[in-house]
Amino acid sequence: VGVSLSLDGRTPGGGGLVRPVYNVQEDGRVVVDITVNPAGKVIVATINLKKSTPGVAMVLREAALKAARSTFFNSIGGVDNQMGTITYNFELK
């Protein structure tokens, strides 16, 4: 799975971007819109259907959401949440 991040000024914490776990013979791109709080926790994760591959398998969407929610980022000063995306490019195994 190829994974890319769009979240200005933030980097993934210790283990990096969490990679989705899946065991189906499917491929496609799943884009997850995320909201990260100042402490670095993903507090909202939703599938961006407009940017994802049309008709991508539900199991890949669920794996992407779980991985996004499990990813932590560096903390920053301030009180504002930050929005960005994580893109997962699933490939046939």
SERO-4910 file (N, C-alpha, C, O; in steps of 0.05 Angstrom, whole numbers):
BEGIN
 pado doro    nc1    nc2    nc3   cac1   cac2   cac3    cc1    cc2    cc3    oc1    oc2    oc3
  Val    A     17    -24      0      0      0      0     18     25      0     35     28     17
  Gly    A     14     42    -19     27     68    -19     11     87     -3    -13     88     -5
  Val    A     24    103     14     10    122     32     23    149     29     48    152     30
  Ser    A      6    170     26     17    197     25     -1    215     43    -24    209     49
  Leu    A     12    236     53      0    254     73     -1    282     63     18    292     50
  Ser    A    -23    296     68    -25    325     63    -35    337     89    -60    338     93
  Leu    A    -17    348    105    -24    360    131     -1    379    138     19    371    149
  Asp    A     -4    404    131     17    424    133     29    426    161     15    428    181
  Gly    A     55    424    162     70    428    187     69    405    207     78    408    229
  Arg    A     57    383    199     54    360    217     69    336    206     70    332    181
  Thr    A     80    320    224     92    295    215     81    272    232     72    276    255
  Pro    A     80    248    221     70    225    236     87    220    260    112    225    260
  Gly    A     75    211    281     89    204    306    106    179    302    109    169    280
  Gly    A    116    169    325    135    146    326    135    126    304    155    123    290
  Gly    A    114    112    299    113     91    279    108    100    251    106     83    233
  Gly    A    105    125    246     99    135    219     70    132    213     53    127    231
  Leu    A     63    134    188     35    130    180     27    101    183     41     83    173
  Val    A      5     96    196     -4     68    200    -13     58    173    -28     71    159
  Arg    A     -4     34    166    -12     21    141    -37      4    145    -39    -10    165
  Pro    A    -55      5    126    -80    -10    129    -74    -40    127    -56    -49    113
  Val    A    -90    -55    142    -89    -85    141   -113    -94    125   -136    -88    131
  Tyr    A   -108   -110    104   -130   -120     88   -121   -146     75    -97   -151     71
  Asn    A   -140   -163     67   -133   -189     55   -152   -196     32   -161   -219     30
  Val    A   -157   -176     16   -174   -181     -8   -159   -174    -33   -140   -158    -32
  Gln    A   -167   -186    -55   -154   -181    -81   -169   -158    -94   -183   -162   -114
  Glu    A   -164   -134    -84   -176   -110    -94   -155    -88    -96   -135    -90    -82
  Asp    A   -159    -69   -113   -141    -46   -113   -157    -20   -116   -181    -21   -122
  Gly    A   -144      2   -113   -157     28   -115   -146     48    -96   -130     41    -78
  Arg    A   -154     73   -100   -145     95    -83   -167    102    -64   -190    106    -72
  Val    A   -160    105    -38   -179    114    -18   -167    139     -5   -145    138      6
  Val    A   -181    161     -7   -172    186      6   -189    191     31   -214    191     30
  Val    A   -175    194     53   -188    199     79   -183    228     88   -161    236     91
  Asp    A   -205    243     92   -203    269    103   -201    266    133   -216    252    146
  Ile    A   -180    280    145   -176    277    173   -176    305    187   -169    325    174
  Thr    A   -184    305    212   -181    328    229   -164    319    253   -170    300    266
  Val    A   -143    334    258   -123    328    278   -124    350    299   -123    373    293
  Asn    A   -125    342    325   -124    362    346    -96    370    352    -77    358    342
  Pro    A    -91    392    368    -64    401    373    -46    380    386    -22    382    383
  Ala    A    -57    361    400    -41    340    413    -32    319    393    -15    302    400
  Gly    A    -43    319    368    -34    301    348    -53    277    343    -46    259    328
  Lys    A    -76    277    356    -95    255    353   -114    260    331   -125    283    328
  Val    A   -120    240    315   -140    242    294   -167    241    307   -174    220    319
  Ile    A   -182    262    306   -208    263    319   -232    259    300   -254    252    309
  Val    A   -227    263    274   -248    257    254   -234    245    230   -213    255    221
  Ala    A   -245    224    219   -235    212    194   -259    203    178   -276    188    187
  Thr    A   -260    213    153   -282    206    135   -271    201    107   -251    213     99
  Ile    A   -285    184     92   -277    178     65   -285    201     46   -307    211     47
  Asn    A   -266    210     30   -271    231     10   -279    216    -16   -261    208    -31
  Leu    A   -304    213    -21   -314    197    -44   -306    211    -70   -303    197    -90
  Lys    A   -305    237    -71   -298    251    -96   -269    246   -104   -264    246   -128
  Lys    A   -251    242    -85   -223    238    -92   -215    209    -92   -193    202   -102
  Ser    A   -232    191    -82   -225    163    -81   -233    150   -108   -249    161   -123
  Thr    A   -222    126   -113   -230    111   -137   -260    104   -135   -269     93   -115
  Pro    A   -275    110   -156   -304    103   -156   -308     73   -151   -295     57   -164
  Gly    A   -326     67   -133   -333     39   -129   -312     22   -114   -314     -2   -114
  Val    A   -293     35   -101   -273     20    -87   -286      3    -65   -305     11    -53
  Ala    A   -275    -21    -61   -287    -40    -43   -290    -29    -15   -273    -15     -4
  Met    A   -313    -35     -2   -319    -26     25   -298    -35     45   -291    -20     63
  Val    A   -287    -59     41   -266    -69     59   -241    -52     58   -228    -48     79
  Leu    A   -235    -41     35   -212    -23     33   -218      4     46   -201     16     59
  Arg    A   -242     14     43   -250     38     56   -248     36     87   -237     53    100
  Glu    A   -258     13     97   -258      9    126   -229      6    136   -223     16    157
  Ala    A   -212     -8    120   -184    -11    128   -170     16    129   -154     22    147
  Ala    A   -176     33    109   -164     60    108   -173     77    132   -157     91    144
  Leu    A   -199     76    138   -209     92    161   -195     83    187   -187     99    203
  Lys    A   -193     57    191   -181     46    215   -152     55    217   -143     63    239
  Ala    A   -137     53    195   -109     62    195   -107     91    201    -90    100    216
  Ala    A   -124    108    188   -123    137    193   -128    144    222   -114    160    234
  Arg    A   -148    131    233   -155    136    261   -133    127    281   -132    137    303
  Ser    A   -117    108    272    -95     98    289    -69    113    287    -50    108    302
  Thr    A    -68    132    268    -43    147    263    -43    171    282    -63    185    286
  Phe    A    -19    176    294    -15    199    311      5    217    298     23    208    284
  Phe    A      4    243    305     21    263    293     35    279    315     28    277    339
  Asn    A     56    294    307     70    311    327     50    331    338     31    340    325
  Ser    A     55    339    363     37    359    375     47    387    368     71    391    362
  Ile    A     29    406    368     36    433    361     23    452    382      4    444    396
  Gly    A     34    476    385     23    495    403     -3    507    390     -6    507    366
  Gly    A    -20    517    407    -45    529    397    -69    512    404    -66    491    416
  Val    A    -92    522    397   -117    509    404   -133    500    380   -154    488    384
  Asp    A   -124    506    356   -140    500    333   -134    471    322   -111    462    322
  Asn    A   -156    458    314   -153    433    300   -143    438    272   -146    460    262
  Gln    A   -132    418    260   -121    421    233   -133    399    215   -137    376    223
  Met    A   -139    407    190   -151    388    171   -131    381    149   -116    398    140
  Gly    A   -133    356    139   -115    347    118   -126    321    106   -149    314    111
  Thr    A   -109    307     92   -117    282     80    -94    261     82    -71    268     82
  Ile    A   -102    236     83    -84    214     79    -94    198     56   -118    191     55
  Thr    A    -77    193     36    -85    178     12    -72    150     13    -48    148     17
  Tyr    A    -88    130     10    -79    102     10    -83     91    -18   -105     90    -28
  Asn    A    -61     82    -30    -63     69    -57    -60     39    -53    -37     29    -50
  Phe    A    -82     25    -54    -82     -4    -50    -74    -17    -77    -82     -9    -98
  Glu    A    -58    -38    -74    -49    -54    -98    -57    -83    -94    -59    -93    -71
  Leu    A    -62    -97   -116    -68   -125   -114    -44   -139   -100    -21   -134   -106
  Lys    A    -51   -158    -82    -30   -172    -68    -20   -196    -85     -3   -211    -76
***
